[in-house]
Amino acid sequence: MFNDPELNGKYLGTISKDFAVVSETLKEAAYQIRKRGFSDYPIFPISKVEIPVGQLLIDKRDAALEWNYYTTYLDEFVQRKLIAEELVEEFMASYKNPDEFCCLFVVDKDFTNFVYIPYPED
């Protein structure tokens, strides 16, 4: 549930480069998910290939990115058994402030984990 040290070398560069382009869109989507009462825990799965989790928010081909960005929230992760019911409270306790951090769920062939990236300062 925490940033994995493995992320630093292999993924941080490409994720950070894309994140600079999409961060405002993701921040607004997280705000809308919370404001509309869908969930207090928005999650943005990202992957280089199509995945069946969440709704596609930003297609990498449309924005010249390396990652596709999806939008969902905690309930779908529990329903799909990506987060076990007994670990929901632990996830909620480790979830970072969504006004300051974006919760990404990175899905790649060698790495699948939650990553929190701070939104750029205004």
Backbone torsions as a table, in degrees:
resi	resn	phi	psi	omega
1	MET	NA	-7.2	-178.5
2	PHE	-110.9	165.2	177.7
3	ASN	-58.3	131.1	-177.5
4	ASP	-90.0	134.6	178.7
5	PRO	-58.4	-27.9	179.6
6	GLU	-61.1	-25.5	-178.3
7	LEU	-63.1	-36.1	-170.3
8	ASN	-51.0	-53.5	-175.1
9	GLY	-76.9	-57.6	-168.2
10	LYS	-76.3	-34.8	-169.8
11	TYR	-114.2	-27.4	-170.9
12	LEU	-56.8	-40.1	-179.0
13	GLY	-61.6	-51.8	-177.3
14	THR	-69.7	-37.3	178.8
15	ILE	-66.8	-45.6	-179.5
16	SER	-62.2	-40.7	179.7
17	LYS	-61.8	-47.9	177.2
18	ASP	-64.7	-41.8	-174.5
19	PHE	-61.4	-34.2	178.0
20	ALA	-60.7	-31.8	-179.0
21	VAL	-81.3	-38.1	-170.9
22	VAL	-103.8	-3.9	-171.5
23	SER	-57.7	-41.4	-179.6
24	GLU	-64.5	-40.1	178.6
25	THR	-64.4	-43.8	-179.9
26	LEU	-66.7	-40.0	179.3
27	LYS	-63.0	-42.8	178.4
28	GLU	-65.9	-40.9	178.6
29	ALA	-63.2	-42.1	178.4
30	ALA	-62.4	-41.9	178.7
31	TYR	-62.0	-46.0	-178.7
32	GLN	-64.9	-39.1	177.3
33	ILE	-59.6	-43.8	-179.7
34	ARG	-73.0	-45.6	-177.2
35	LYS	-61.1	-39.7	-177.7
36	ARG	-82.3	-0.4	174.4
37	GLY	80.3	14.6	177.9
38	PHE	-68.8	-43.7	-177.9
39	SER	-170.6	152.3	171.7
40	ASP	-89.5	0.8	-174.3
41	TYR	-128.9	71.0	176.4
42	PRO	-68.7	142.9	179.9
43	ILE	-132.7	138.8	179.5
44	PHE	-118.1	94.9	174.7
45	PRO	-66.1	138.8	175.2
46	ILE	-129.1	144.2	-178.4
47	SER	-158.7	154.1	177.4
48	LYS	-84.2	-15.3	176.2
49	VAL	-122.1	166.8	179.1
50	GLU	-65.6	141.3	176.3
51	ILE	-132.2	155.6	-176.6
52	PRO	-92.1	27.4	-178.0
53	VAL	-114.3	123.7	178.3
54	GLY	77.3	-172.7	177.8
55	GLN	-108.3	137.6	178.5
56	LEU	-63.4	124.2	179.8
57	LEU	-102.6	-46.6	-179.4
58	ILE	-135.0	116.1	177.8
59	ASP	-83.3	128.0	-176.9
60	LYS	-57.9	-31.9	-179.4
61	ARG	-69.8	-30.5	-178.7
62	ASP	-77.6	-23.4	-174.2
63	ALA	-120.7	11.6	-179.1
64	ALA	53.9	51.1	-179.0
65	LEU	-113.5	169.9	175.4
66	GLU	-92.8	-19.4	-174.7
67	TRP	-122.8	144.7	167.2
68	ASN	-85.7	142.0	-179.7
69	TYR	-115.4	125.3	178.8
70	TYR	-112.1	161.9	176.9
71	THR	-127.6	136.9	177.2
72	THR	-162.3	-164.5	178.7
73	TYR	-155.2	177.4	-171.8
74	LEU	-50.4	-42.6	-176.1
75	ASP	-56.1	-41.7	179.6
76	GLU	-65.5	-37.9	179.0
77	PHE	-63.4	-36.5	177.7
78	VAL	-71.9	-45.1	179.8
79	GLN	-60.0	-38.6	-179.1
80	ARG	-85.5	1.8	179.7
81	LYS	62.3	29.1	173.1
82	LEU	-80.6	-25.5	170.5
83	ILE	-125.3	121.3	-179.6
84	ALA	-68.0	144.9	-179.4
85	GLU	-50.8	-40.3	-177.1
86	GLU	-72.9	-9.5	179.3
87	LEU	-105.6	2.5	-177.9
88	VAL	-61.0	-45.6	-179.5
89	GLU	-63.1	-38.3	177.3
90	GLU	-64.0	-42.7	177.5
91	PHE	-60.7	-47.2	-178.4
92	MET	-61.8	-37.8	-179.9
93	ALA	-69.3	-31.8	-178.0
94	SER	-90.3	-10.9	-178.0
95	TYR	-65.3	130.1	-176.7
96	LYS	-87.9	157.9	-178.8
97	ASN	-49.9	115.9	-175.8
98	PRO	-71.6	-8.7	173.0
99	ASP	-80.2	-21.1	-176.6
100	GLU	-112.2	-28.6	-175.1
101	PHE	-127.6	144.2	173.9
102	CYS	-98.3	129.1	177.2
103	CYS	-91.8	104.4	176.2
104	LEU	-97.4	144.3	171.3
105	PHE	-115.0	99.6	-174.2
106	VAL	-81.5	124.1	179.2
107	VAL	-121.0	111.7	176.9
108	ASP	-143.3	166.7	-174.5
109	LYS	-62.5	-29.9	-178.9
110	ASP	-106.7	-2.2	-173.1
111	PHE	-153.6	126.6	173.8
112	THR	-140.5	114.6	-178.0
113	ASN	-168.0	164.9	172.9
114	PHE	-81.4	140.2	178.6
115	VAL	-136.5	133.1	176.7
116	TYR	-106.9	123.4	179.7
117	ILE	-119.3	130.6	179.4
118	PRO	-70.2	139.1	173.7
119	TYR	-68.9	148.0	176.3
120	PRO	-61.2	146.5	177.3
121	GLU	-69.1	143.3	178.5
122	ASP	-68.5	NA	NA
